[in-house]
Amino acid sequence: MHQALIAVLGGINIDLLIQTERIPAPGESISGTSLAKYPGGKGTNTALAVYRASHQKPKESKNNAHQSEEGMKQFQDESINVCVCLNGAVGRDDSGTHLPRDLAMNGINVSQVQILDGEESGTCIVILEADTGQNRCLAF
């Protein structure tokens, strides 16, 4: 088995996802239908996507049906162990405590994530329109 290290440099923040029936017009207030909190940021999203893609087992499909059993065995024997390392920073606050722990629980190496004294972790408010998937993001 081969080993590979993929380093991702980017933002680590908490996303507050508010789902609505529609995006409000300027100056309008409407009620959301749900509120959820997720790890987010371009760096976080990239690291999680790379980890998930590199740790999926190959699926057999009709397109792969022409491959012999021997060929599939060779592919599995030559698999690569991928380590995804996220480099970024969070504040020394509640989110800064939970984000690295949650990412590590999802397979991400967070040994290079810095926790900055006197800083707040990034937060992004995402307003998601349920029917269309359209969204608006406001990052802090």
PyMOL CGO cylinders between C-alpha atoms (Angstrom):
from pymol import cmd
from pymol.cgo import CYLINDER

trace = [
    CYLINDER, 0.00, 0.00, 0.00, 1.25, 3.46, -0.88, 0.3, 1, 1, 1, 1, 1, 1,
    CYLINDER, 1.25, 3.46, -0.88, 0.81, 6.50, 1.35, 0.3, 1, 1, 1, 1, 1, 1,
    CYLINDER, 0.81, 6.50, 1.35, 0.00, 10.03, 0.18, 0.3, 1, 1, 1, 1, 1, 1,
    CYLINDER, 0.00, 10.03, 0.18, -0.31, 13.30, 2.08, 0.3, 1, 1, 1, 1, 1, 1,
    CYLINDER, -0.31, 13.30, 2.08, -2.63, 15.98, 0.77, 0.3, 1, 1, 1, 1, 1, 1,
    CYLINDER, -2.63, 15.98, 0.77, -2.31, 19.35, 2.48, 0.3, 1, 1, 1, 1, 1, 1,
    CYLINDER, -2.31, 19.35, 2.48, -5.19, 21.82, 2.28, 0.3, 1, 1, 1, 1, 1, 1,
    CYLINDER, -5.19, 21.82, 2.28, -4.71, 25.47, 3.24, 0.3, 1, 1, 1, 1, 1, 1,
    CYLINDER, -4.71, 25.47, 3.24, -7.87, 27.45, 3.78, 0.3, 1, 1, 1, 1, 1, 1,
    CYLINDER, -7.87, 27.45, 3.78, -10.64, 28.82, 5.92, 0.3, 1, 1, 1, 1, 1, 1,
    CYLINDER, -10.64, 28.82, 5.92, -12.13, 26.99, 8.86, 0.3, 1, 1, 1, 1, 1, 1,
    CYLINDER, -12.13, 26.99, 8.86, -15.37, 28.37, 10.21, 0.3, 1, 1, 1, 1, 1, 1,
    CYLINDER, -15.37, 28.37, 10.21, -18.78, 27.46, 11.50, 0.3, 1, 1, 1, 1, 1, 1,
    CYLINDER, -18.78, 27.46, 11.50, -21.69, 27.67, 9.07, 0.3, 1, 1, 1, 1, 1, 1,
    CYLINDER, -21.69, 27.67, 9.07, -25.12, 28.62, 10.39, 0.3, 1, 1, 1, 1, 1, 1,
    CYLINDER, -25.12, 28.62, 10.39, -27.52, 27.30, 7.76, 0.3, 1, 1, 1, 1, 1, 1,
    CYLINDER, -27.52, 27.30, 7.76, -30.97, 28.83, 7.78, 0.3, 1, 1, 1, 1, 1, 1,
    CYLINDER, -30.97, 28.83, 7.78, -33.45, 27.22, 5.41, 0.3, 1, 1, 1, 1, 1, 1,
    CYLINDER, -33.45, 27.22, 5.41, -36.36, 29.31, 4.12, 0.3, 1, 1, 1, 1, 1, 1,
    CYLINDER, -36.36, 29.31, 4.12, -39.18, 28.90, 1.64, 0.3, 1, 1, 1, 1, 1, 1,
    CYLINDER, -39.18, 28.90, 1.64, -37.67, 31.80, -0.32, 0.3, 1, 1, 1, 1, 1, 1,
    CYLINDER, -37.67, 31.80, -0.32, -34.84, 34.31, -0.07, 0.3, 1, 1, 1, 1, 1, 1,
    CYLINDER, -34.84, 34.31, -0.07, -36.12, 37.54, 1.50, 0.3, 1, 1, 1, 1, 1, 1,
    CYLINDER, -36.12, 37.54, 1.50, -36.25, 40.70, -0.60, 0.3, 1, 1, 1, 1, 1, 1,
    CYLINDER, -36.25, 40.70, -0.60, -34.11, 43.68, 0.50, 0.3, 1, 1, 1, 1, 1, 1,
    CYLINDER, -34.11, 43.68, 0.50, -35.48, 45.06, 3.78, 0.3, 1, 1, 1, 1, 1, 1,
    CYLINDER, -35.48, 45.06, 3.78, -37.90, 42.16, 4.21, 0.3, 1, 1, 1, 1, 1, 1,
    CYLINDER, -37.90, 42.16, 4.21, -37.99, 39.87, 7.24, 0.3, 1, 1, 1, 1, 1, 1,
    CYLINDER, -37.99, 39.87, 7.24, -39.29, 36.33, 6.89, 0.3, 1, 1, 1, 1, 1, 1,
    CYLINDER, -39.29, 36.33, 6.89, -39.19, 33.24, 9.10, 0.3, 1, 1, 1, 1, 1, 1,
    CYLINDER, -39.19, 33.24, 9.10, -36.82, 30.37, 8.50, 0.3, 1, 1, 1, 1, 1, 1,
    CYLINDER, -36.82, 30.37, 8.50, -38.02, 26.78, 8.47, 0.3, 1, 1, 1, 1, 1, 1,
    CYLINDER, -38.02, 26.78, 8.47, -34.89, 25.27, 10.04, 0.3, 1, 1, 1, 1, 1, 1,
    CYLINDER, -34.89, 25.27, 10.04, -31.53, 26.17, 11.54, 0.3, 1, 1, 1, 1, 1, 1,
    CYLINDER, -31.53, 26.17, 11.54, -28.45, 23.92, 11.55, 0.3, 1, 1, 1, 1, 1, 1,
    CYLINDER, -28.45, 23.92, 11.55, -24.79, 24.35, 12.47, 0.3, 1, 1, 1, 1, 1, 1,
    CYLINDER, -24.79, 24.35, 12.47, -22.00, 22.72, 10.40, 0.3, 1, 1, 1, 1, 1, 1,
    CYLINDER, -22.00, 22.72, 10.40, -18.23, 22.93, 10.03, 0.3, 1, 1, 1, 1, 1, 1,
    CYLINDER, -18.23, 22.93, 10.03, -17.58, 25.12, 6.99, 0.3, 1, 1, 1, 1, 1, 1,
    CYLINDER, -17.58, 25.12, 6.99, -15.14, 27.28, 5.11, 0.3, 1, 1, 1, 1, 1, 1,
    CYLINDER, -15.14, 27.28, 5.11, -13.41, 26.67, 1.79, 0.3, 1, 1, 1, 1, 1, 1,
    CYLINDER, -13.41, 26.67, 1.79, -10.53, 24.81, 3.45, 0.3, 1, 1, 1, 1, 1, 1,
    CYLINDER, -10.53, 24.81, 3.45, -12.79, 22.64, 5.58, 0.3, 1, 1, 1, 1, 1, 1,
    CYLINDER, -12.79, 22.64, 5.58, -15.10, 21.81, 2.69, 0.3, 1, 1, 1, 1, 1, 1,
    CYLINDER, -15.10, 21.81, 2.69, -12.17, 20.92, 0.43, 0.3, 1, 1, 1, 1, 1, 1,
    CYLINDER, -12.17, 20.92, 0.43, -10.45, 18.77, 3.05, 0.3, 1, 1, 1, 1, 1, 1,
    CYLINDER, -10.45, 18.77, 3.05, -13.64, 16.84, 3.81, 0.3, 1, 1, 1, 1, 1, 1,
    CYLINDER, -13.64, 16.84, 3.81, -14.41, 16.32, 0.12, 0.3, 1, 1, 1, 1, 1, 1,
    CYLINDER, -14.41, 16.32, 0.12, -10.88, 15.04, -0.60, 0.3, 1, 1, 1, 1, 1, 1,
    CYLINDER, -10.88, 15.04, -0.60, -10.97, 12.71, 2.40, 0.3, 1, 1, 1, 1, 1, 1,
    CYLINDER, -10.97, 12.71, 2.40, -14.38, 11.28, 1.47, 0.3, 1, 1, 1, 1, 1, 1,
    CYLINDER, -14.38, 11.28, 1.47, -13.45, 10.84, -2.19, 0.3, 1, 1, 1, 1, 1, 1,
    CYLINDER, -13.45, 10.84, -2.19, -10.16, 9.12, -1.37, 0.3, 1, 1, 1, 1, 1, 1,
    CYLINDER, -10.16, 9.12, -1.37, -11.66, 6.76, 1.21, 0.3, 1, 1, 1, 1, 1, 1,
    CYLINDER, -11.66, 6.76, 1.21, -14.58, 5.41, -0.79, 0.3, 1, 1, 1, 1, 1, 1,
    CYLINDER, -14.58, 5.41, -0.79, -14.41, 1.81, -1.87, 0.3, 1, 1, 1, 1, 1, 1,
    CYLINDER, -14.41, 1.81, -1.87, -14.49, 1.40, -5.67, 0.3, 1, 1, 1, 1, 1, 1,
    CYLINDER, -14.49, 1.40, -5.67, -18.00, 0.58, -6.84, 0.3, 1, 1, 1, 1, 1, 1,
    CYLINDER, -18.00, 0.58, -6.84, -18.58, -2.01, -9.51, 0.3, 1, 1, 1, 1, 1, 1,
    CYLINDER, -18.58, -2.01, -9.51, -20.63, -0.66, -12.38, 0.3, 1, 1, 1, 1, 1, 1,
    CYLINDER, -20.63, -0.66, -12.38, -21.62, -1.82, -15.84, 0.3, 1, 1, 1, 1, 1, 1,
    CYLINDER, -21.62, -1.82, -15.84, -18.78, 0.31, -17.24, 0.3, 1, 1, 1, 1, 1, 1,
    CYLINDER, -18.78, 0.31, -17.24, -16.29, -1.66, -15.13, 0.3, 1, 1, 1, 1, 1, 1,
    CYLINDER, -16.29, -1.66, -15.13, -17.84, -5.03, -15.97, 0.3, 1, 1, 1, 1, 1, 1,
    CYLINDER, -17.84, -5.03, -15.97, -15.13, -5.69, -18.56, 0.3, 1, 1, 1, 1, 1, 1,
    CYLINDER, -15.13, -5.69, -18.56, -12.45, -5.71, -15.86, 0.3, 1, 1, 1, 1, 1, 1,
    CYLINDER, -12.45, -5.71, -15.86, -11.49, -9.17, -14.72, 0.3, 1, 1, 1, 1, 1, 1,
    CYLINDER, -11.49, -9.17, -14.72, -11.53, -10.29, -11.11, 0.3, 1, 1, 1, 1, 1, 1,
    CYLINDER, -11.53, -10.29, -11.11, -7.74, -10.37, -11.28, 0.3, 1, 1, 1, 1, 1, 1,
    CYLINDER, -7.74, -10.37, -11.28, -7.67, -6.75, -12.47, 0.3, 1, 1, 1, 1, 1, 1,
    CYLINDER, -7.67, -6.75, -12.47, -9.89, -5.62, -9.60, 0.3, 1, 1, 1, 1, 1, 1,
    CYLINDER, -9.89, -5.62, -9.60, -7.71, -7.51, -7.10, 0.3, 1, 1, 1, 1, 1, 1,
    CYLINDER, -7.71, -7.51, -7.10, -4.62, -5.75, -8.48, 0.3, 1, 1, 1, 1, 1, 1,
    CYLINDER, -4.62, -5.75, -8.48, -6.37, -2.36, -8.16, 0.3, 1, 1, 1, 1, 1, 1,
    CYLINDER, -6.37, -2.36, -8.16, -7.26, -3.06, -4.52, 0.3, 1, 1, 1, 1, 1, 1,
    CYLINDER, -7.26, -3.06, -4.52, -3.72, -4.28, -3.75, 0.3, 1, 1, 1, 1, 1, 1,
    CYLINDER, -3.72, -4.28, -3.75, -2.25, -1.05, -5.12, 0.3, 1, 1, 1, 1, 1, 1,
    CYLINDER, -2.25, -1.05, -5.12, -4.56, 1.22, -3.17, 0.3, 1, 1, 1, 1, 1, 1,
    CYLINDER, -4.56, 1.22, -3.17, -3.23, 4.38, -1.61, 0.3, 1, 1, 1, 1, 1, 1,
    CYLINDER, -3.23, 4.38, -1.61, -3.63, 5.40, 2.01, 0.3, 1, 1, 1, 1, 1, 1,
    CYLINDER, -3.63, 5.40, 2.01, -4.45, 9.11, 1.80, 0.3, 1, 1, 1, 1, 1, 1,
    CYLINDER, -4.45, 9.11, 1.80, -3.88, 11.45, 4.76, 0.3, 1, 1, 1, 1, 1, 1,
    CYLINDER, -3.88, 11.45, 4.76, -5.62, 14.82, 4.42, 0.3, 1, 1, 1, 1, 1, 1,
    CYLINDER, -5.62, 14.82, 4.42, -4.03, 17.57, 6.54, 0.3, 1, 1, 1, 1, 1, 1,
    CYLINDER, -4.03, 17.57, 6.54, -5.88, 20.87, 7.01, 0.3, 1, 1, 1, 1, 1, 1,
    CYLINDER, -5.88, 20.87, 7.01, -3.83, 24.01, 7.64, 0.3, 1, 1, 1, 1, 1, 1,
    CYLINDER, -3.83, 24.01, 7.64, -5.70, 27.04, 8.92, 0.3, 1, 1, 1, 1, 1, 1,
    CYLINDER, -5.70, 27.04, 8.92, -6.66, 28.91, 12.07, 0.3, 1, 1, 1, 1, 1, 1,
    CYLINDER, -6.66, 28.91, 12.07, -9.55, 29.23, 14.46, 0.3, 1, 1, 1, 1, 1, 1,
    CYLINDER, -9.55, 29.23, 14.46, -10.12, 31.51, 17.42, 0.3, 1, 1, 1, 1, 1, 1,
    CYLINDER, -10.12, 31.51, 17.42, -9.89, 30.48, 21.05, 0.3, 1, 1, 1, 1, 1, 1,
    CYLINDER, -9.89, 30.48, 21.05, -13.66, 30.30, 21.48, 0.3, 1, 1, 1, 1, 1, 1,
    CYLINDER, -13.66, 30.30, 21.48, -16.40, 27.66, 21.53, 0.3, 1, 1, 1, 1, 1, 1,
    CYLINDER, -16.40, 27.66, 21.53, -16.23, 27.07, 17.76, 0.3, 1, 1, 1, 1, 1, 1,
    CYLINDER, -16.23, 27.07, 17.76, -12.44, 26.96, 17.88, 0.3, 1, 1, 1, 1, 1, 1,
    CYLINDER, -12.44, 26.96, 17.88, -12.68, 24.15, 20.41, 0.3, 1, 1, 1, 1, 1, 1,
    CYLINDER, -12.68, 24.15, 20.41, -15.28, 22.11, 18.53, 0.3, 1, 1, 1, 1, 1, 1,
    CYLINDER, -15.28, 22.11, 18.53, -14.23, 22.57, 14.89, 0.3, 1, 1, 1, 1, 1, 1,
    CYLINDER, -14.23, 22.57, 14.89, -10.81, 20.84, 15.06, 0.3, 1, 1, 1, 1, 1, 1,
    CYLINDER, -10.81, 20.84, 15.06, -12.27, 18.01, 17.17, 0.3, 1, 1, 1, 1, 1, 1,
    CYLINDER, -12.27, 18.01, 17.17, -15.18, 17.47, 14.74, 0.3, 1, 1, 1, 1, 1, 1,
    CYLINDER, -15.18, 17.47, 14.74, -12.82, 17.51, 11.74, 0.3, 1, 1, 1, 1, 1, 1,
    CYLINDER, -12.82, 17.51, 11.74, -10.49, 14.99, 13.40, 0.3, 1, 1, 1, 1, 1, 1,
    CYLINDER, -10.49, 14.99, 13.40, -13.47, 12.72, 14.08, 0.3, 1, 1, 1, 1, 1, 1,
    CYLINDER, -13.47, 12.72, 14.08, -14.16, 12.86, 10.33, 0.3, 1, 1, 1, 1, 1, 1,
    CYLINDER, -14.16, 12.86, 10.33, -10.65, 11.71, 9.40, 0.3, 1, 1, 1, 1, 1, 1,
    CYLINDER, -10.65, 11.71, 9.40, -8.91, 15.07, 8.88, 0.3, 1, 1, 1, 1, 1, 1,
    CYLINDER, -8.91, 15.07, 8.88, -5.42, 15.60, 10.34, 0.3, 1, 1, 1, 1, 1, 1,
    CYLINDER, -5.42, 15.60, 10.34, -5.73, 18.90, 12.24, 0.3, 1, 1, 1, 1, 1, 1,
    CYLINDER, -5.73, 18.90, 12.24, -2.24, 18.96, 13.76, 0.3, 1, 1, 1, 1, 1, 1,
    CYLINDER, -2.24, 18.96, 13.76, -1.42, 22.14, 11.78, 0.3, 1, 1, 1, 1, 1, 1,
    CYLINDER, -1.42, 22.14, 11.78, -4.58, 24.06, 12.76, 0.3, 1, 1, 1, 1, 1, 1,
    CYLINDER, -4.58, 24.06, 12.76, -3.62, 27.06, 14.88, 0.3, 1, 1, 1, 1, 1, 1,
    CYLINDER, -3.62, 27.06, 14.88, -5.78, 28.30, 17.74, 0.3, 1, 1, 1, 1, 1, 1,
    CYLINDER, -5.78, 28.30, 17.74, -5.37, 32.07, 18.04, 0.3, 1, 1, 1, 1, 1, 1,
    CYLINDER, -5.37, 32.07, 18.04, -5.70, 33.83, 21.38, 0.3, 1, 1, 1, 1, 1, 1,
    CYLINDER, -5.70, 33.83, 21.38, -7.89, 36.94, 21.34, 0.3, 1, 1, 1, 1, 1, 1,
    CYLINDER, -7.89, 36.94, 21.34, -9.56, 35.99, 18.04, 0.3, 1, 1, 1, 1, 1, 1,
    CYLINDER, -9.56, 35.99, 18.04, -13.01, 34.70, 17.17, 0.3, 1, 1, 1, 1, 1, 1,
    CYLINDER, -13.01, 34.70, 17.17, -13.47, 31.78, 14.81, 0.3, 1, 1, 1, 1, 1, 1,
    CYLINDER, -13.47, 31.78, 14.81, -15.00, 32.56, 11.45, 0.3, 1, 1, 1, 1, 1, 1,
    CYLINDER, -15.00, 32.56, 11.45, -18.75, 32.33, 11.09, 0.3, 1, 1, 1, 1, 1, 1,
    CYLINDER, -18.75, 32.33, 11.09, -20.80, 32.20, 7.92, 0.3, 1, 1, 1, 1, 1, 1,
    CYLINDER, -20.80, 32.20, 7.92, -24.54, 32.69, 7.82, 0.3, 1, 1, 1, 1, 1, 1,
    CYLINDER, -24.54, 32.69, 7.82, -26.03, 30.79, 4.88, 0.3, 1, 1, 1, 1, 1, 1,
    CYLINDER, -26.03, 30.79, 4.88, -29.61, 31.46, 3.83, 0.3, 1, 1, 1, 1, 1, 1,
    CYLINDER, -29.61, 31.46, 3.83, -30.83, 28.54, 1.71, 0.3, 1, 1, 1, 1, 1, 1,
    CYLINDER, -30.83, 28.54, 1.71, -34.01, 28.62, -0.37, 0.3, 1, 1, 1, 1, 1, 1,
    CYLINDER, -34.01, 28.62, -0.37, -35.54, 25.16, 0.06, 0.3, 1, 1, 1, 1, 1, 1,
    CYLINDER, -35.54, 25.16, 0.06, -37.14, 24.61, -3.35, 0.3, 1, 1, 1, 1, 1, 1,
    CYLINDER, -37.14, 24.61, -3.35, -34.46, 26.02, -5.65, 0.3, 1, 1, 1, 1, 1, 1,
    CYLINDER, -34.46, 26.02, -5.65, -31.24, 25.50, -3.67, 0.3, 1, 1, 1, 1, 1, 1,
    CYLINDER, -31.24, 25.50, -3.67, -30.34, 29.17, -4.20, 0.3, 1, 1, 1, 1, 1, 1,
    CYLINDER, -30.34, 29.17, -4.20, -28.36, 30.59, -1.32, 0.3, 1, 1, 1, 1, 1, 1,
    CYLINDER, -28.36, 30.59, -1.32, -26.82, 33.76, 0.06, 0.3, 1, 1, 1, 1, 1, 1,
    CYLINDER, -26.82, 33.76, 0.06, -23.79, 33.73, 2.33, 0.3, 1, 1, 1, 1, 1, 1,
    CYLINDER, -23.79, 33.73, 2.33, -22.55, 36.35, 4.75, 0.3, 1, 1, 1, 1, 1, 1,
    CYLINDER, -22.55, 36.35, 4.75, -19.13, 35.56, 6.24, 0.3, 1, 1, 1, 1, 1, 1,
    CYLINDER, -19.13, 35.56, 6.24, -17.52, 37.08, 9.31, 0.3, 1, 1, 1, 1, 1, 1,
]
cmd.load_cgo(trace, "trace")
